[in-house]
């Protein structure tokens, strides 16, 4: 099962729901801009994340966009254009 990059962008009208969505996405990816996360997930992880997010989204007031950016092995610069300040992926540190 290969990993893919997904861009999540949300517009949530309620502060409590927005905070829950933020915290959920923060546990699964990198917070790259206000209301935007970049996540590297396999099929199972994506399904589980969608299942967690679905009850947080009010179907009439909120919006969550999920964009499949392709395989993690694909160079991010091939699908990401940045204007202004260059994108710099956060450095992840794993403490064992």
C-alpha positions as a Python dict, from the first residue, in 0.01 Angstrom:
ca = {
    (1, 'X'): (0, 0, 0),
    (2, 'X'): (175, 315, -122),
    (3, 'X'): (162, 646, 55),
    (4, 'X'): (20, 953, -115),
    (5, 'X'): (22, 1322, -39),
    (6, 'X'): (-310, 1491, 29),
    (7, 'X'): (-376, 1859, 71),
    (8, 'X'): (-660, 1932, 315),
    (9, 'X'): (-814, 2277, 317),
    (10, 'X'): (-1111, 2369, 531),
    (11, 'X'): (-1355, 2652, 590),
    (12, 'X'): (-1542, 2579, 915),
    (13, 'X'): (-1793, 2835, 1042),
    (14, 'X'): (-1800, 2726, 1408),
    (15, 'X'): (-1497, 2781, 1636),
    (16, 'X'): (-1540, 2452, 1826),
    (17, 'X'): (-1575, 2243, 1511),
    (18, 'X'): (-1285, 2428, 1348),
    (19, 'X'): (-1063, 2356, 1649),
    (20, 'X'): (-1155, 1986, 1640),
    (21, 'X'): (-1076, 1964, 1268),
    (22, 'X'): (-747, 2149, 1322),
    (23, 'X'): (-638, 1916, 1603),
    (24, 'X'): (-737, 1606, 1406),
    (25, 'X'): (-544, 1713, 1096),
    (26, 'X'): (-247, 1826, 1307),
    (27, 'X'): (-217, 1466, 1430),
    (28, 'X'): (-192, 1341, 1070),
    (29, 'X'): (10, 1598, 878),
    (30, 'X'): (191, 1927, 851),
    (31, 'X'): (13, 2258, 910),
    (32, 'X'): (140, 2452, 608),
    (33, 'X'): (-92, 2754, 615),
    (34, 'X'): (-398, 2875, 800),
    (35, 'X'): (-665, 2608, 741),
    (36, 'X'): (-434, 2403, 516),
    (37, 'X'): (-258, 2075, 595),
    (38, 'X'): (-32, 1850, 390),
    (39, 'X'): (-68, 1485, 490),
    (40, 'X'): (113, 1171, 375),
    (41, 'X'): (-130, 881, 410),
    (42, 'X'): (-193, 533, 283),
    (43, 'X'): (-542, 417, 181),
    (44, 'X'): (-629, 285, 527),
    (45, 'X'): (-509, 601, 705),
    (46, 'X'): (-705, 822, 464),
    (47, 'X'): (-1024, 623, 525),
    (48, 'X'): (-975, 641, 903),
    (49, 'X'): (-909, 1017, 887),
    (50, 'X'): (-1221, 1075, 677),
    (51, 'X'): (-1422, 872, 926),
    (52, 'X'): (-1294, 1089, 1213),
    (53, 'X'): (-1356, 1416, 1026),
    (54, 'X'): (-1704, 1344, 889),
    (55, 'X'): (-1900, 1401, 1214),
    (56, 'X'): (-1711, 1728, 1271),
    (57, 'X'): (-1828, 1883, 944),
    (58, 'X'): (-2167, 2053, 932),
    (59, 'X'): (-2291, 1964, 584),
    (60, 'X'): (-2473, 2294, 523),
    (61, 'X'): (-2223, 2539, 673),
    (62, 'X'): (-1873, 2393, 645),
    (63, 'X'): (-1641, 2280, 368),
    (64, 'X'): (-1343, 2045, 369),
    (65, 'X'): (-1150, 1999, 45),
    (66, 'X'): (-920, 1698, 2),
    (67, 'X'): (-681, 1714, -294),
    (68, 'X'): (-487, 1401, -394),
    (69, 'X'): (-137, 1521, -489),
    (70, 'X'): (-6, 1179, -588),
    (71, 'X'): (258, 941, -462),
    (72, 'X'): (492, 1048, -184),
    (73, 'X'): (782, 934, -402),
    (74, 'X'): (687, 1200, -658),
    (75, 'X'): (888, 1519, -620),
    (76, 'X'): (665, 1775, -449),
    (77, 'X'): (803, 2055, -667),
    (78, 'X'): (642, 1883, -970),
    (79, 'X'): (292, 1964, -840),
    (80, 'X'): (342, 2259, -606),
    (81, 'X'): (384, 2614, -725),
    (82, 'X'): (464, 2878, -465),
    (83, 'X'): (445, 3253, -516),
    (84, 'X'): (617, 3475, -264),
    (85, 'X'): (788, 3317, 34),
    (86, 'X'): (918, 2970, -64),
    (87, 'X'): (758, 2660, 85),
    (88, 'X'): (981, 2490, 339),
    (89, 'X'): (857, 2156, 474),
    (90, 'X'): (868, 2135, 851),
    (91, 'X'): (1149, 1932, 997),
    (92, 'X'): (1014, 1628, 1180),
    (93, 'X'): (1214, 1501, 1472),
    (94, 'X'): (1151, 1156, 1610),
    (95, 'X'): (1252, 1100, 1970),
    (96, 'X'): (1303, 740, 2069),
}
